[in-house]
Amino acid sequence: MADKDGLKTAKDYHTDTPFAAQGDFHVKGANHLDWGMKKHLSNIFDRDTGKTVMFAFDHGYFMGGTAGLERLDLVIPPLAPYVDVFMATRGALRTCVPASSGCGVALRVTSGSSMLDDDLSHEVVAVDIEDAIRMNADCMAVQTFIGADGQLSSLNNLSRVINAGFRYSIPTLGVVAVGKDMERTDRFFKLATRILAELGVQIVKTYYCDHFEEIVSACPVPIVVAGGKKLPEEEALTLAYRCIQGGACGVDMGRNIFQSNHPVVMAQAVRKIVHEGWTDKEAYRFYQDMSH
């Protein structure tokens, strides 16, 4: 076991230096992966920008019919032209999303808790690799708790999915979940994102925080930032802009899109920040103009 005594605090993040092992592939950390993995990652990250607009609507697996997602069949299909990836459960995808949507698929494969529980950290792998293959999933999403009571079982879930993914060339998306006793600090996110990358995920989904560019530099795979709770549209677009400026390879603005008064326009505005280099102010003006 490594001796923790005398370890120095990490500080040399070289935030101005590009990732050194990029090669000729457009996804960070994936240059040495096999063809199948790269093909799936190309369905997630745009070949020209190297970024993604992910849209999660998997909230129902623990929250039931949350506000804005009461009718998936009406809300989700109109968003397809403006997002790159749908992150969802197999039930929602099979029942409410046309297979012709053209979006990549981030398949939620863990489950086991509900909003009625005080602790959501005890999940299980609920979808086997064969069904992920049948769903033609581009990655498998695993909720991962670092610093919570369920950390060991959570990392075991993640490792099992990563191992299965390598056998069949399907990437794994590690979703950093913040335990109820953990603070959302850069120290925590540096720890959590690095652990997930070291275990073998090809994508990390996490939250934005101070010193975000250091978190990005220290993580050898792409980081996609979760939008978190619903914010006013202007604030949500500023968050998206800061994430991209800080080095994120994408954003997932789930609730900030489907709980917006104008979800389709909001998705378009987010896309302009991620793929077209717009500022948050430009995107918000677009949102205002198109919403009237």
N, C-alpha and C positions, 0 to 999 in steps of 0.2 A: 504494500500500500504506500502511496506517495506520502512523504512527510510534509504536512501543511505548515509546520513551524518554519519561520524564516522566509516564506514566499514573499516576493516583492509584488507590490500593486502594479498591475499592468497599466502602461501609459503610452507605449509606442504604437499607436494605431495607424500612423501614416495615412491619414484620411485623404490626402491629396494625391496618393499614388494608386493608380488603377489596379484591379485584381491581376496578379502576375501570371496566372495559369489560364487565361481566357482562351487562347488559341483562336480558331476561326469560327467557333460556335457562339451564338448570340446569347446564351443563357449562362450566367455566372456559375462556375464550378462544375459545369457539365461537359466540358470538352473531352474528357476521357471516358465518358459513358458510352454504352452501346447504342446501336442505331435505333432500337425500339424505344429506349428511354428518351433519346433526343427527339424522336418523332412526337412522342406525347408532350414533351416540354415545348415543342414548337407549336402545339395546339393551344398552349397556355400563354406563352410569351410571344408577342408580336415580333416577326422576323426583322422588321425595319427599326423598331424602337427598343426592342429587348424588354419591353414592359407589358403589364397586363392590367386590365380593369376586371377584377373579380367581383362577382355579385353573390353573396351568401344569402340564402333563404332557408337554411336548415334549422332555424330557431324552433320550429314545431316539434322537433324530436325530443325536446325537454320542456317547452313552454306551451305546447298545443297551438291553438289558433291565435297567434299574437296579432296585435293591431297592425293593420296594413297588409297582412297575409291571410285574411279570412278566406279569400277566394284565389288560390294559386292559379287556377285555370284562366282567370281574367287578368291578374296582375303581371304574371311572369312573361308570357309570350311577347307582349309589345316591347319588352326591354331587350330582347335577344339581339337586335341589330346594333346595340350600343355598348354591349359588354362582351368581353372575351371569354369569360369562364362563368358557368353556373356552379356554385357550391351548394349541394343539396343532398338530401337523403334519396335512397333508391325509390322509396314509395312516392315521393313528390315528383321525381323525374319521370317515372314510368306513367304516372297518371295525368300529369299536367303540363309537361314540356314536350313539344313535338320533336321527334328524332331528327327532323330536318332543320332544327334551329340554327345549326352551324356553330354553336358555342362549344368550347371545351367543357369537360366535366371534371369537377373536383368532388368525388363521391365521399360523403360522410360515412365512415365505417365503424365508428365507436358510438356507444349508447349505454343506457342503463340507469340514468337518473332522471328526475323530473324537477320542476320548479317547486314541488311540494317538499323536496328534501332540503335540509339545511346544508348539506355538503354534496356538491356535484362532482367531487373529485374521484369517485369510485365508479369507473366505467369499465365496460368490457368491449372486446372486438365483436361486433354484432353482424358484420358482413364478411363472408369468406371470399378468398381470392377468386374462386370460380365465378361468383356473381359479379365481382368487379370487372372481370374479363367480359362476361356477358353484357354488362352495361357499357363496355368500351370506355371505361373510365380513364381519363388522362392523368389523374393522380388520386390517391386515397388519403383522406383527411382524418387525422387522429388528434383528438383533444389530449393535451399533455400537460399535466400539473407538475410544476417544480416548486418544492418548498411546501407542499401540502401533505396531509395525512396519506393521501392516495398516491404519492409520488412513485413508489416502487412498482405498484401494479400498473400505473399509468405508463411508465417507461418500459415495462414488460409488454404492454399492448403495442406501444410504438415499435419496439424491436421486432416483434412478431410480424407486424405489417411490413416493415422495411425488408425483412428477410423474404417474405412472400413476394413483395414487389420486385426484388432483385431476381427472383427465379423466373418471373414472367415479364420483366422489363416494364413495370408500371411504377412511376415515381410515387413517393410518399410526401405528403404535406403535413408537417408538424405544426400544430396550432398551440401556441403558448397560452395556456390558461393561467390566470392569476389567482392563486389561492386566497381565501378570505382574510388570511393573516399576513399576506405579503403586500409590500408597498410597491407601487408602480414606478420604480426608480431605474435609472440607467444601470446601476449595479446589478439589479435583479435581471433586467432584460439582457445584459451582456452575458450573464451566467446562463440563463435559460436558452437563448438562441444558440449559443455556442454548444451547449450540451446536445441539443437536437441535431445540429449539423454534424457533430462528432459521431453521433450514433448512426448517421447515414441518410438522413432525410435529404431530398433534393430541393425542397422549398420550405421556408419557415414563414409562418404568419404570426405577427405579433402586434404590439401597440407602439404608438409614437411616444417619445419622452424626450427630456433634455439630453443633449449630447448624442442625439440619434445617429449622427454620422459616424461616431466611434463604434456603435453597435453594428452598423452596416459593414464597416471596414473589418471588424473582427470576425464576422460571420462569412464563411466561404461559400455559401449558397445564397440564392436570391431571397430577399425579405419582402413580403407583402404586408402592408399595414392594414389592420382592421379599423374601421371607422368608429366602432364602439357605440355608445348611446347616441340617441337622436340629438343632433345639434341644429340650430338655425342654419338655413342653407348657406349663408355667407360664411359662417364659422366652419362648416363642414368643408367647403371648397378651400378655405385657407388651410385647414388641416391637410387636405389632399396635396395642396401645393407644397407645403413644408415637407411632407413625406418624400415627394419626388425630388425636391431640392436637396434633401438630406441623403439621397442615395437609394431610396426604396425602389424596387423593381416593379412596384404596383401597389394598388390600394384595393380594399374591399369595403365599400361604403354601404353595406347591406341596409341597415335601418335608416341611414341618411338618404337612401334612395326610396325604398318602398314605403317609408312613413312620410315622405315629402308630399306636399300638396300637388306636385307635378312630377311624378317619378320618372317619366320618360325624358323630360327636359333636364332633370337633375342628372340622370345617367349621361346624357349628352355633354353636359357641362364638365362632369368629372372626366369624361373621355378626352375632352379638349386639353385639360391639364396634363393628363398622363401621356397622351400620344402626340399632341400637337404643340406642346410647349407653351400653352397659354398660362398667364398668371392667374392667381385667384380672383383678382379684381376684374380681369377680362372675362373670366368664366362666370362670375356673378352677374355682370352686366348682361351677358348672353342669357342667363337664367331668367333675369327680370324681363328682358325683352320678349323672350319666347313664351313666358308664362301669361302674358296679357292677351 
